[in-house]
């Protein structure tokens, strides 16, 4: 068979504070955005199922943390990002984006307001440098300072329905009172952290920003506390199928510099109602009102063959779009995919059209069905 | 990583077990580890003529799809019926219950002679040495 193994990770790949822990667990490692990361520890399908039914433990220390501080930190972020960050209360977080002047997406972000004049912007690992550069440029001449704090944080996520039960006894925070998209200082396993109720799996869960030196002890405490609840370590492979089932976009797949938030169906992150100008405003106003060129949709495969990133979508055999992400869905038992397709085909497929929609899987048209996003929603 | 002594191998990570005029084919432990969870195997249908080194099917895992190459010349006689419902057998038992297909070898008198061009266990081990992370 063709060798599926990616090129050996470069020796220069950055190691997270938990690299030795992953090696001890026998993880399969992969290079991702310049970092040496655990792809899986055993079966990625078992890791995925554990997160849906119990809990999983993730090392996300590759994510970028950028501090924006100073008297005009809030105003700077209002100008630099699409969101209305000055309306965010300290202790809360928001999903937002940073766009270029032409409205193209530079990254999707979670921004935590730690204090009136202090924010933490969490960027995708591959985009940390460009986001840092853009924020620095956009903060010029303002009373705000942008600092790369990536090396100062380990990031550990506990995700899954049992997360609160597992984390509760290890923290001084009262988890019942920690709302979704809240984030504030707490202690976990005796170490000072920023504790947030956020995630990228479609499950309840927490993200713990810790000092690098404390990360192994926090990981160990969560592992011990979580074992009776079914918690397992989970790698990037499971993280990708979890976020796909939850219909969450991945930068480089559903988001990119040629796409606007509106293309991805995420126009709600663009806050035209906020005061003042922001980078991309004029272009986004225009592109948000123009007839869409494409629409992000969910597809379910009807064979076992998997639609993957870059494959063509067909309508009556003619090109109608492109797959952005696809994988076998452990929860649904069929392949699922997200794709950008033309709005008229999206409409026609929604109105029925059995047998007309297909994915070109290496030269063979495999039938697919339009399904609403997300593919999976956690039980209330 | 397991590389059974009695089997023969290709550089494309297939294994071959020869019994009389029949060769059983699968993918190696190294291959299944690199793939991750196998979710679908498309093996060549019985009756298909296959040639050594030519693509004859595919193996899908969570993260990737790989072409499957025939390690030998001949005609496919059987595919593993268990894989339809349980492709994970390729992961859990790559040299046993996870076999992929069987080939009636061309140009053999059925005395169990090993087709040309295959690697020994030692040669395959050497090929994949240093490939383990």
Interface residues (C-beta under 8 A of the other chain):
Chain A: X1 X2 X3 X4 X5 X8 X9 X28 X29 X39 X40 X43 X44 X45 X237 X240 X241 X304 X305 X306 X308 X327 X328 X362
Chain B: X12 X13 X14 X27 X31 X33 X34 X35 X36 X37 X39 X40 X42 X58 X59 X60 X61 X62 X63 X64 X65 X66 X67 X68 X69 X88 X91 X131 X133
